[in-house]
């Protein structure tokens, strides 16, 4: 399997090792981008004090380059994550529509819960804690957590379908 097929094709199947490899690749890309950003811009991501307007303004073209590069890297990793996750779902004999259940629904629920907490409490920590204890929001957070946990187990822990399925041959065929 070529790297372009592995990262950007939505066809076929991959095993657990390949999806974990993608996680490792994404982490390494993020670290390299962070080091490159800090080196070229001269800003440490560890301290807020280094983000002065003067320092950012003096970065000039390097800052623009790094922001554009960051957008390109983010879009490439996003598309690759969708492709890799789709192939992993195929290995579990599930269609890509399950991305909605495992990723989109928990995301929407969590955004709704957060927005509800902010709108009902402002940013006051005591009111935010009271809003977080709302039973409806607790149930929604539980649902989002259960769906995320289910998705994690399906994608990263369980073996794929043994033998061929409707999405292609078993990626572990011939291996013990």
Order of alpha helices (4+ residues) and beta strands (2+ residues): alpha-alpha-alpha-alpha-alpha-alpha-alpha
